Amino acid sequence: MTTLWFVAGEASGDARAAEVMNVLGAIAPKFRFLGAGGPKMRAIAADPFEDWIAEAGVLGLWDVLKHYGYFRQKFHRMIEQIEETKPDAIVLVDYPGFNLRLAKALRARRFPGKILFYISPQVWAWNRGRIPKMARLLDLMICVFPFEQPMYEASGLNTVFVGHPLLEALAAEKSGVARDENLLGLFPGSREREVKRIFPIMVEASRLIRERRPDVRLEAAAASESHADRMRQMAGDLPIMIRSGTAHQLMQRACAGIVCSGTATLEAAFFGLPYCLVYRVAWLTFEVGRRLVDVDCLGIINILNNYKQNPPADPRLPAKPAPHVVREFIQHFATPEALASEALRLLNDPQTRSRLVANINEIVTTLEAQGATRRASQAILDALG
């Protein structure tokens, strides 16, 4: 029996890892899955396996520092468990802050199995200098964006581009429902801190929008019912329909949207929602990030457009900035007035919306979603020989 040790630290990683585990189990049933992740992985895995998503999914530098003791304990315990169970391979799923350190520690201890990384960390945005180091730690990088493969291969890291599994998973949710030309969708993020920082700005922007367009209806997607309750308190007397578990439906019904930076922006793009991007973090996190990030934008659609319009001659170098496809409002630029102005621009002009959706769709098609999970699973099998 072949044993694989998976590590995922966020809900998105839990979903993507579980998809691969299911496919691997179907292709080659003699697999034993161990590790740490979330409830979807836990339902498939054997023991030892820990569902730690609720504690592991922290956001920002300050949160990591506050939970340092917890992560240090889990880190050393995981190394002990790996040495006890002796898996044939480690499959690290995104979550680079923890997972790359784990890979380094295992190599230092002469771990004899393969170390595979699924869903490339975005080191191309914050530290390209780590790529040659990663090439010495990893046996395989499985990436989901097309520009990543030549970048890693230039450093000698065996790399496979498989397409984006998130979009493959979303395909079944496409409904074909008609859009409501008076409906604005609000997507403040899935983490509590994101909601706390971003939703109040969305509320104030919505007040300004309603002053100019009283016919506009407002609907917000909450990640959970507890988030929905907090958002209702933040909204006060403003008539916003707030529901949990409806984000993907809302992305297909709304005429325009304001979307928190992150996975939701790619989901909105896949569903053809004309939107703008917003993000705010703690001052310390922003100042540190501003000095590290090597891209001119946060949204993956804009990053992909940079590589589409200005592919670098040397894949180790970043693409030069191109005009943003999706407008971004980051940190102090994320004001109610700015968001209201952009939302009204989209709500009031069908041609603007159509052009934006056409440009987004052209970029989304480069991600080759169909069959992504099976290709990722096959890449793991190939790496195992």
C-alpha positions as CSV (number, residue, x, y, z in Angstrom):
1,M,0.0,0.0,0.0
2,T,1.2,3.5,-0.9
3,T,1.0,6.1,1.9
4,L,0.6,9.8,1.1
5,W,0.9,12.5,3.8
6,F,-1.2,15.6,2.8
7,V,-0.9,19.0,4.4
8,A,-3.5,21.8,3.8
9,G,-4.1,24.8,6.0
10,E,-7.1,26.5,4.5
11,A,-10.6,25.7,3.4
12,S,-9.7,26.0,-0.3
13,G,-6.7,23.7,0.2
14,D,-9.0,21.2,2.0
15,A,-11.3,21.2,-1.0
16,R,-8.6,20.8,-3.7
17,A,-6.7,18.1,-1.7
18,A,-9.9,16.1,-1.1
19,E,-10.6,16.2,-4.9
20,V,-7.2,14.7,-5.6
21,M,-7.5,12.1,-2.9
22,N,-10.8,11.0,-4.4
23,V,-9.4,10.7,-7.9
24,L,-6.3,8.9,-6.7
25,G,-8.4,6.5,-4.7
26,A,-10.4,5.7,-7.8
27,I,-7.4,5.3,-10.1
28,A,-5.3,3.3,-7.7
29,P,-7.3,2.1,-4.7
30,K,-4.3,0.9,-2.7
31,F,-3.6,4.4,-1.2
32,R,-3.5,5.4,2.4
33,F,-4.0,9.1,3.1
34,L,-2.7,10.7,6.3
35,G,-1.8,14.2,7.4
36,A,-3.6,17.5,8.3
37,G,-6.3,19.5,6.6
38,G,-10.0,20.1,6.9
39,P,-13.3,18.1,7.1
40,K,-13.4,17.1,3.4
41,M,-10.0,15.5,3.7
42,R,-10.8,14.0,7.1
43,A,-13.8,12.2,5.5
44,I,-11.4,10.3,3.2
45,A,-8.2,10.0,5.2
46,A,-7.1,7.4,7.7
47,D,-5.4,8.0,11.1
48,P,-3.3,9.9,12.0
49,F,-5.2,12.8,10.5
50,E,-6.0,16.2,12.1
51,D,-8.8,18.6,11.1
52,W,-7.0,21.9,12.0
53,I,-8.5,24.3,9.4
54,A,-10.3,26.4,12.0
55,E,-7.0,27.1,13.8
56,A,-4.6,27.1,10.9
57,G,-6.5,29.5,8.6
58,V,-5.0,32.7,10.1
59,L,-4.7,35.9,8.1
60,G,-1.8,38.4,8.1
61,L,1.5,38.8,9.9
62,W,-0.1,39.8,13.2
63,D,-2.3,36.7,13.4
64,V,0.7,34.5,12.7
65,L,2.7,36.1,15.4
66,K,-0.1,35.7,17.9
67,H,-0.5,32.0,17.1
68,Y,3.3,31.3,16.9
69,G,3.3,28.8,19.8
70,Y,0.4,26.8,18.3
71,F,2.1,26.5,14.9
72,R,5.4,25.6,16.5
73,Q,3.8,22.8,18.4
74,K,2.0,21.5,15.4
75,F,5.1,21.7,13.2
76,H,7.2,19.5,15.5
77,R,4.4,17.1,16.1
78,M,3.8,16.7,12.4
79,I,7.5,15.9,11.8
80,E,7.4,13.3,14.5
81,Q,4.3,11.7,13.0
82,I,5.8,11.7,9.5
83,E,8.9,9.9,10.8
84,E,6.7,7.4,12.7
85,T,4.4,6.6,9.7
86,K,7.1,6.8,7.0
87,P,4.9,7.9,4.1
88,D,6.0,7.3,0.5
89,A,5.4,11.0,-0.3
90,I,4.4,14.3,1.2
91,V,1.8,16.3,-0.8
92,L,1.9,20.0,0.4
93,V,-1.2,21.9,-0.7
94,D,-0.7,25.6,-1.0
95,Y,-0.2,27.2,2.5
96,P,3.4,28.1,1.8
97,G,4.4,29.7,5.1
98,F,4.0,26.4,6.9
99,N,4.5,24.0,4.1
100,L,7.8,25.2,2.7
101,R,9.3,25.2,6.2
102,L,8.1,21.7,6.6
103,A,9.7,20.7,3.4
104,K,13.0,22.3,4.5
105,A,12.9,20.5,7.9
106,L,12.1,17.1,6.2
107,R,15.0,17.5,3.8
108,A,17.3,18.4,6.7
109,R,16.3,15.1,8.4
110,R,16.9,13.2,5.1
111,F,13.3,12.2,4.5
112,P,13.6,9.4,2.0
113,G,10.3,9.9,0.2
114,K,9.1,12.4,-2.5
115,I,8.0,15.9,-1.5
116,L,5.4,17.3,-3.9
117,F,3.8,20.7,-3.9
118,Y,0.2,21.1,-5.3
119,I,-1.0,24.6,-6.2
120,S,2.1,26.7,-6.5
121,P,2.6,29.3,-3.8
122,Q,2.6,32.8,-5.1
123,V,6.3,33.4,-4.6
124,W,6.3,35.1,-8.0
125,A,4.5,38.0,-6.2
126,W,6.5,38.2,-2.9
127,N,9.9,36.4,-3.2
128,R,11.1,35.1,-6.5
129,G,14.5,34.4,-4.8
130,R,12.9,31.5,-3.0
131,I,12.3,29.6,-6.3
132,P,15.9,28.1,-6.6
133,K,15.7,27.1,-2.9
134,M,12.4,25.4,-3.5
135,A,14.0,23.5,-6.4
136,R,16.4,22.0,-3.9
137,L,13.6,21.0,-1.5
138,L,10.8,19.7,-3.8
139,D,10.6,16.8,-6.3
140,L,7.6,18.3,-8.2
141,M,5.7,21.5,-8.4
142,I,2.1,21.2,-9.7
143,C,0.9,24.7,-10.8
144,V,-2.5,26.0,-11.8
145,F,-1.5,29.2,-13.7
146,P,0.2,28.9,-17.1
147,F,3.0,31.5,-16.5
148,E,4.3,29.6,-13.5
149,Q,5.6,26.5,-15.3
150,P,8.5,28.2,-17.2
151,M,9.3,30.2,-14.1
152,Y,9.9,27.1,-12.0
153,E,11.5,25.1,-14.7
154,A,14.1,27.9,-15.2
155,S,15.4,27.0,-11.8
156,G,15.5,23.3,-12.5
157,L,12.4,22.3,-10.6
158,N,10.3,19.6,-12.3
159,T,7.0,21.4,-12.9
160,V,3.6,20.5,-14.4
161,F,0.8,22.9,-15.4
162,V,-2.5,21.1,-14.9
163,G,-5.1,23.9,-15.1
164,H,-7.2,25.4,-12.3
165,P,-9.1,22.9,-10.3
166,L,-11.3,25.5,-8.6
167,L,-12.9,26.5,-11.9
168,E,-13.4,22.8,-12.8
169,A,-15.3,22.4,-9.5
170,L,-17.4,25.5,-10.1
171,A,-18.5,24.4,-13.6
172,A,-21.3,22.3,-12.1
173,E,-22.8,25.4,-10.4
174,K,-23.4,27.4,-13.5
175,S,-27.1,28.1,-13.7
176,G,-27.6,30.3,-16.8
177,V,-29.9,32.5,-14.7
178,A,-30.6,36.0,-16.1
179,R,-28.9,38.9,-14.4
180,D,-30.9,41.5,-12.5
181,E,-29.9,44.9,-13.8
182,N,-30.7,46.5,-10.5
183,L,-28.9,44.1,-8.2
184,L,-25.4,44.8,-6.7
185,G,-23.6,41.9,-5.1
186,L,-21.3,42.5,-2.1
187,F,-18.6,39.9,-1.3
188,P,-16.6,40.9,1.8
189,G,-14.5,37.8,2.2
190,S,-14.6,34.6,4.1
191,R,-12.4,35.4,7.1
192,E,-13.7,37.3,10.2
193,R,-11.0,40.0,10.0
194,E,-11.7,40.6,6.3
195,V,-15.4,41.1,7.1
196,K,-14.7,43.4,10.0
197,R,-12.4,45.6,7.9
198,I,-14.1,45.5,4.6
199,F,-17.9,45.2,5.0
200,P,-18.3,48.5,6.8
201,I,-16.8,50.2,3.7
202,M,-19.1,48.3,1.5
203,V,-22.1,49.4,3.6
204,E,-21.1,53.1,3.4
205,A,-20.5,52.8,-0.3
206,S,-24.0,51.2,-0.7
207,R,-25.5,54.2,1.1
208,L,-24.0,56.5,-1.4
209,I,-25.2,54.3,-4.3
210,R,-28.7,54.2,-2.9
211,E,-28.7,58.0,-2.7
212,R,-28.1,58.3,-6.4
213,R,-29.9,55.1,-7.5
214,P,-32.7,54.3,-5.0
215,D,-33.8,51.4,-7.3
216,V,-30.6,49.5,-6.7
217,R,-31.1,46.4,-4.6
218,L,-28.3,45.2,-2.4
219,E,-27.4,41.6,-1.5
220,A,-24.3,40.4,0.4
221,A,-22.8,36.9,0.6
222,A,-21.7,35.7,4.0
223,A,-19.3,32.8,4.5
224,S,-21.3,31.4,7.5
225,E,-24.4,32.2,9.4
226,S,-22.4,33.7,12.2
227,H,-20.8,36.1,9.7
228,A,-24.2,36.9,8.4
229,D,-25.4,37.9,11.9
230,R,-22.4,40.2,12.3
231,M,-22.9,41.7,8.9
232,R,-26.6,42.4,9.6
233,Q,-25.5,44.4,12.7
234,M,-23.0,46.4,10.6
235,A,-25.6,47.1,7.9
236,G,-27.9,48.7,10.5
237,D,-31.0,50.2,8.8
238,L,-29.6,49.9,5.2
239,P,-31.7,47.3,3.3
240,I,-29.1,44.7,2.4
241,M,-30.2,41.1,1.9
242,I,-27.5,39.1,3.7
243,R,-27.4,35.3,3.3
244,S,-24.8,32.6,3.8
245,G,-23.9,29.9,1.4
246,T,-25.2,31.8,-1.7
247,A,-22.1,33.5,-3.1
248,H,-21.9,31.5,-6.3
249,Q,-25.6,32.1,-7.0
250,L,-25.3,35.8,-6.3
251,M,-22.3,36.0,-8.6
252,Q,-24.6,34.8,-11.4
253,R,-27.7,36.9,-10.6
254,A,-26.0,40.3,-9.8
255,C,-25.5,42.9,-12.5
256,A,-22.3,44.1,-10.8
257,G,-20.2,43.3,-7.7
258,I,-17.7,44.6,-5.2
259,V,-15.4,41.7,-4.3
260,C,-12.8,41.2,-1.6
261,S,-9.4,40.2,-2.9
262,G,-8.8,36.5,-2.8
263,T,-10.4,33.3,-4.2
264,A,-13.7,35.1,-4.6
265,T,-12.3,37.3,-7.4
266,L,-11.4,34.3,-9.5
267,E,-14.9,32.8,-8.8
268,A,-16.6,36.0,-9.8
269,A,-14.5,36.1,-13.0
270,F,-15.5,32.5,-13.8
271,F,-19.2,33.3,-13.4
272,G,-18.9,36.4,-15.6
273,L,-19.7,39.0,-13.0
274,P,-18.6,42.5,-13.8
275,Y,-16.8,43.6,-10.5
276,C,-14.2,45.7,-8.8
277,L,-11.7,44.5,-6.2
278,V,-11.3,45.8,-2.7
279,Y,-8.9,45.0,0.1
280,R,-7.8,46.3,3.5
281,V,-5.6,44.7,6.1
282,A,-3.9,45.8,9.3
283,W,-1.4,48.6,8.9
284,L,1.6,46.5,9.9
285,T,0.6,43.7,7.4
286,F,0.2,46.2,4.6
287,E,3.5,48.0,5.2
288,V,5.4,44.7,5.4
289,G,3.6,43.4,2.3
290,R,4.1,46.6,0.3
291,R,7.9,46.2,0.7
292,L,7.8,42.5,-0.3
293,V,5.3,42.2,-3.1
294,D,6.7,42.4,-6.7
295,V,3.5,42.9,-8.6
296,D,1.5,46.0,-9.4
297,C,-1.9,44.5,-8.5
298,L,-3.6,42.0,-6.2
299,G,-6.2,40.5,-8.5
300,I,-5.2,37.3,-10.3
301,I,-7.1,38.4,-13.4
302,N,-4.9,41.5,-13.6
303,I,-1.8,39.5,-12.9
304,L,-2.7,37.0,-15.7
305,N,-3.3,39.9,-18.0
306,N,0.2,41.3,-17.3
307,Y,1.7,38.0,-18.5
308,K,-0.7,37.8,-21.4
309,Q,0.1,41.3,-22.6
310,N,3.8,41.5,-21.6
311,P,5.3,38.0,-21.4
312,P,8.9,38.4,-20.1
313,A,11.8,37.2,-22.3
314,D,13.3,35.6,-19.2
315,P,10.7,33.6,-17.3
316,R,12.5,34.3,-14.0
317,L,11.5,38.0,-14.3
318,P,8.1,39.4,-13.6
319,A,5.8,40.6,-16.4
320,K,5.7,44.3,-17.0
321,P,2.4,46.0,-15.8
322,A,-0.4,46.2,-18.3
323,P,-3.6,48.3,-17.8
324,H,-5.8,46.7,-15.2
325,V,-8.8,44.7,-16.5
326,V,-10.5,44.8,-13.1
327,R,-10.2,48.0,-11.1
328,E,-8.6,47.6,-7.7
329,F,-9.1,49.6,-4.5
330,I,-6.5,48.7,-2.0
331,Q,-5.9,50.0,1.6
332,H,-6.4,53.8,1.8
333,F,-7.8,53.9,-1.8
334,A,-10.6,51.6,-0.6
335,T,-13.0,54.5,0.3
336,P,-16.8,54.4,0.2
337,E,-16.8,57.2,-2.4
338,A,-14.4,55.3,-4.7
339,L,-16.3,52.1,-4.5
340,A,-19.6,53.8,-5.0
341,S,-18.3,55.6,-8.1
342,E,-17.0,52.4,-9.6
343,A,-20.1,50.3,-8.8
344,L,-22.3,53.0,-10.3
345,R,-20.1,53.0,-13.5
346,L,-20.8,49.3,-13.9
347,L,-24.5,49.5,-12.9
348,N,-25.2,52.4,-15.3
349,D,-23.4,51.3,-18.4
350,P,-24.3,48.0,-20.1
351,Q,-21.5,48.4,-22.7
352,T,-18.9,48.9,-20.0
353,R,-20.1,45.7,-18.3
354,S,-20.0,43.8,-21.6
355,R,-16.5,44.9,-22.4
356,L,-15.3,43.9,-18.9
357,V,-16.9,40.5,-19.0
358,A,-15.4,39.8,-22.5
359,N,-11.9,40.7,-21.3
360,I,-12.3,38.6,-18.2
361,N,-13.6,35.6,-20.1
362,E,-10.6,35.8,-22.5
363,I,-8.3,35.5,-19.5
364,V,-10.2,32.7,-17.7
365,T,-10.1,30.5,-20.8
366,T,-6.3,30.3,-20.5
367,L,-6.7,28.4,-17.2
368,E,-7.7,25.1,-18.8
369,A,-10.1,24.1,-16.0
370,Q,-11.6,21.0,-17.4
371,G,-9.8,17.9,-16.2
372,A,-7.4,19.8,-13.9
373,T,-7.9,17.5,-10.9
374,R,-7.3,14.4,-12.9
375,R,-4.1,15.9,-14.4
376,A,-2.9,16.8,-11.0
377,S,-3.6,13.3,-9.7
378,Q,-1.8,11.8,-12.7
379,A,1.2,14.1,-12.0
380,I,1.4,12.7,-8.5
381,L,1.2,9.1,-9.7
382,D,3.9,9.8,-12.3
383,A,6.1,11.3,-9.6
384,L,5.7,8.2,-7.5
385,G,6.7,6.0,-10.4
